[in-house]
Amino acid sequence: MILRLWPRSLAARTAFVLLVGLILVQVAGLAIHAMDRIDVQRLGQARTLALRVVGLYRTVVLTTPEQREEVLAELHRGPGLTAELSKDPPVTDLPPMPLPVQRLFRVSMNFVGVPGPQRWRDLQFLGGPDMGRVVIGLRLPDGEWLNVTAALEPVRPWHSPTFLAAFLLMTVVAAGLTLWAVRRLTAPVRTLAAAAEALGRDVNAPPLPEDGPLEVAIAAAAFNTMAARIRRFVQDRTDLLTAIGHDLRTPITRLKLRAEFIEDDEQRGKVLADLEELEAMVSATLVFGRDARTGEAVSALDMAELLRTLLDEAGDARPEAAPNLAYEGPPHWTVRARPLALKRALTNLIANAVMYGGGARVRLVPPVSVGAAGAMLTIEIEDDGPGIPPGDLERVFEPFHRGEPSRNRETGGVGLGLPIARNIMRAHGGDVVLANRPTGGAKATVTLPA
Amino acid sequence: MDQPPHIMVVDDDREIRDLLARFLEKHRIRVTAVRDSREARRAWANGHYQLVVLDLMLPGEPGLDFARWLRSQSDVPIVMLTAMGEETDRIIGLELGADDYVPKPFNPRELLARIRAVLRRVGDSIGPRHENGSRPLRFAGWTLEPARRRLLNPDGVEVALTGGEYDLLVALVERANRVLTRDMLLDLLRGRQAGPFDRAIDVAISRLRRKLEDDGRNAQLIKTVRGGGYVLAATVEHA
C-alpha cells in the first residue's frame, strides 16, 4: 500500500514529500491557533464569570443577613447562572476544579476590590470548563456560603469562517506553488534524460543548453563534455577507419589496372572479383565512417518510386532473384529525407533480404494519421530465408558483427550493411529493427517520420 | 575514327598513371600522363587533346581549380576521378562543366567505357556543348539535374532512377526530338547491366515511361520509332 502510494517520478516524489510536509505544518499551525483561541476564550469566560461572582458576593455581603435571600432573588444574574445561600459549602457531583483553572478565577476575583472585613473567608471551586459547569462557593465572614453555579458555553476555536476560508486559500496557493516549482526544478532532469536518450541514438545530437539554476547548468555542462568525449572517441575510430579506407583506394586502383594485363582470362576474372569484394569492403567502411557526419541536404523524394527502383536494381544485378522481388503499397508517396543516404540504407536492407532469402517483399505502409505529430511511415522488407537466430536480432546491428562465419564467407560483406542502415535511419529520426516472421524468414521494419 | 584519340591523364600516383596509360593504349587511345596541375598546363600548351582524365585529389593546385582553368581555356571534355562518395567535389566538378565522373577506385573497363561514351557524345553533338553543360534541363514539367544525377517531377519531388535509366534519359533529353537508335542506346547501357542488352533497353524504357507517367500503350513522351529506336517528344529548355 505504501509502495503504491509512493510515486515513481522525481517530480511527483518531491511534490509528494513537500505536500505532506506542507499539510503537517498547516495542521500543526491550525492546532496551535485553535489551542490559543481556546485559552483566550477560557480566560475571557473565567474573567467574566469571576467578575459576576464577585459582584454578587459584594451585593450579598453588604446586605444584612435577613435581607440577603430577597436581594439575591432580585439581582439580575444573567443566563446560565444560579446563586444560593447555604449553611454549607457547595455539594455536587462535580470534582474539584484543577488548580491552574482555579488560579484563573482567583486572579480575576482579586481584581475587584472588596473591603478587608467583608472579604470571603474561604473559596471552593468545583467543576471546570471541561464539564461545561462551574460551581464556586464563597464563605461569607459570618460563616454563610454563597454558592454560584454557572454553565460555561463550550469554547469555539473555529469561530471565524473567514479565517478558515483564508487558511484554505493559503494552503491551496502554497500547494500550487509547490507543484509548479517542483515541475520547473525537475524539468532539467527530464531534459537530461531526453538528451542522454538522444545521444544514445545519435552521437551528434545537439548539446544541452547550459543555463538555468547553477546545479543544472553544471550538470548540463558535464553532460556536454561527456558527449563531446564520446563523440571524439567515435570520431577517432571512424577517422582511423576512413583513413585506412582512403589509403587502400590507391593500391586497389593499381591492382585493378594490373589485373587488366593478366593474360589468363580465368585468373583475371578471379582477381577482378576479389578486388571487387575488397573494394566493396572498403567502400562500406568509408560509408560507415562518413554517415556519422552526413552533410547531405534534406529534399523531397518519392519513396514508393525509390523502393521500386531499388527492387529493379536488385533484380538487374541478380536476375534469378527477380521473380521474388515485389513491391506493395501506394504508387507514390512523398517523404522528406536525404536521398542518397536513404537509398543506401534501403539498398543494404534489400540486398540482405536477397542475399539470405533469395528475394524481397517490400511493403510501404503510410502512417495511420497523415500529418499528425509523430506519425511514422513504415517500410517492411520480408524474405523467405532461414531467418536470424533470436539472440542475434540486435547484435547484427553492431559494426563488424557477422552471423554464422561459414555463411558469410561465401556471401561476402564486412558486417556494416545493417549498422549503416540503422545509423542512417536514426539520423532521420526513424529506426530499423529486425524480427523473425512466425511463418519463417526475416522481416526488417523501417520507420521514418512521415 | 582512324586516328586514335589523344587524351591527357592527370594523376599524382606514378604507378596508376603508367598502368592507366598502358591500359588505354592497349585499347587504342593515345595517352599523355602528367602528375599535377603544373605539368598538365605545360602539356596542355604543347599538345592537342580530345579529352582530359583528371584526378581531383592532386598535390599542389587542387584538381577543381585546374578544371576551372581548363574550362576557361577550352571546351575539351573532362572525366573526373573523384574520391568515393565525395558528393560535393563531384557536384562542383559537374557544375564546372566536367562531362562525367568515375569514383576511385575505378574499374578500368568502366573508365574506358565512359571515355569512349564522352568522346562519342562530343563527336555527335552539333554546336556548343558546355554553355549548358550541367544546368538543369526542363521537359514537359520534369526537371533533370545532371550535377546531382536526379530527376524531379513537376512538384519538385525526386523520382529515383537506376544508373542505366538515368544515362538513357539524359541521352534522350539531350537529343530531344531526334531518334536514337537501339545501337546508340546499347552503348550507353553497356557495362552497366548484366544480361541481354536488347531486353535491358526495352525494360529500362518501360520503367522510364512508368516513372514519367507516360502510358506505355500510347506513349506521348518517349515514343517508339518503327524500325528500332526511341525519341523524346518534348521541348527541352535549360533552366
Interface residues (C-beta under 8 A of the other chain):
Chain A: H246 R249 T250 I252 T253 R254 K256 L257 R258 E260 F261 E279 V282 S283 L286 V287 R290 G295 E296 S299 A300 L301 D302 E305 L306 R308 T309 L310 D312 E313 D316 A317 P319 T334 P339 L340 K343
Chain B: D13 E15 I16 L19 L20 R22 F23 K26 A83 M84 G85 E87 T88 K104 P105 F106 N107 P108 R109 R150 N153 D155 G156 V157 E158 V159 A160 L161 T162 G164 E165 Q193 A194 G195 A200 R207 K211
